[in-house]
Structure formats: C-alpha cells, structure tokens
Amino acid sequence: MASASRPGWARAHNMIILSLNTAAGPAEMLGLKLQDVFVHNPDTARIYILEHAKNKNRVREVPLNVDALAAVKELLRLAKEAGCGRPEHYLIPSRIQRGLYDPCRHGDWPRTAWFEICATAGVKCRPYDLRHSGLTKLAEKNPEQVVLKIAGHVSAQMLRRGLCSRPSACSPQCCGQHRLGCSRAR
C-alpha cells in the first residue's frame, strides 16, 4: 500500500491495518497505552481495550493476527520515536507540533493522512467504517461467540447490525472492494 511509504502516513496506515484486523474503533485505538499492548510472543500477542470503550462490554482482550501484530509493532516504534517509553504512555501520543509529542495524552485521529489515503485509494468512507469491515472480516472466519467477544458486543443482533449485509454488492465508491474498510452499501 502506498500509504506505508508516504511521510506522515505511517501512523494512519498502521491504525487502518489494526482496525481492519481487530475491529477496534478509532477512539479505542487512540486510548491504547503501552501497558495495554503485548507483542513479544506472536502466539499470545494481544491488545487490551480498556479506555474509550463505549460501554463495559466493549472493555476486552483482542488477539492480534500477523497483520495486526506488524501494525502494532510499527506503532510501538513510532511511539518510541515520539518519546513514549513508560507503560502509562499512549501508543498514539498527542502531537503538540511537528516532531514534538506529549506521551501522557492520547493523540487525535490522523485526519489529513486519512483523507489523503482515501483519495489515493479512490474510496470514500469514515474511520469508524473500518470497525464494521473488521467485524465482517472476523465473522467470515470465526464462530459467532468468538466475534461477539472480540467485538465487545452483548448480542448477536447487535453484531449483525455492524456487519456488511451484502459484501459482494458494495460499490467501489462505498468500500473500494473492502480495501480500506467501508463495510456498508450506501
């Protein structure tokens, strides 16, 4: 993906990959602290979504697949470059100005990079659509109870509301054939 090679797009690119592979929403990713991320053993790699969860059911443990693990490792590298090193520091720190970060405050969604990536890919969708696409991807490969636990949903009815009802019918304008995450036909 071109986003991995463009300056300023690395953080957004890795957040997109993480969301698509874990169904973590934008605020949930921004709330991740270094102490919530475990990547040393690929077999047990996971993130713990504790902050910025919508409700108590969305507080959860999420296993990382190969792609999500690579994305988190890159986000950890970027966080270290930004001065994050203590467990209570945010994985995505707040940017004060170019090259200066506050690791004790969570950052914002990388809007500029997001819009540039979407424009380059020829898709139009919202950052939260990545969560829905991630849920659809998880549901295609896992039993419902596993997806419910990873998604932080209480009921199968709520889960179905977040799934793409007709992935094959989605238009390129909607989801770019699920390249970036818009999972609902508009």
Sequence and secondary structure as in RCSB ss.txt:
>XXXX:A:sequence
MASASRPGWARAHNMIILSLNTAAGPAEMLGLKLQDVFVHNPDTARIYILEHAKNKNRVREVPLNVDALAAVKEL
LRLAKEAGCGRPEHYLIPSRIQRGLYDPCRHGDWPRTAWFEICATAGVKCRPYDLRHSGLTKLAEKNPEQVVLKI
AGHVSAQMLRRGLCSRPSACSPQCCGQHRLGCSRAR
>XXXX:A:secstr
 GGGTSTTTHHHHHHHHHHHHH   HHHHHT BGGGEE SSTTT EEEE TT SSGGG EEEE  HHHHHHHHHH
HHHHHHTT  STTSBSSEEEEETTEEEEEEE    HHHHHHHHHHHT    TTHHHHHHHHHHHHHS HHHHHHH
HT SSHHHHHHTS S GGG  HHHHGGGTS   S  
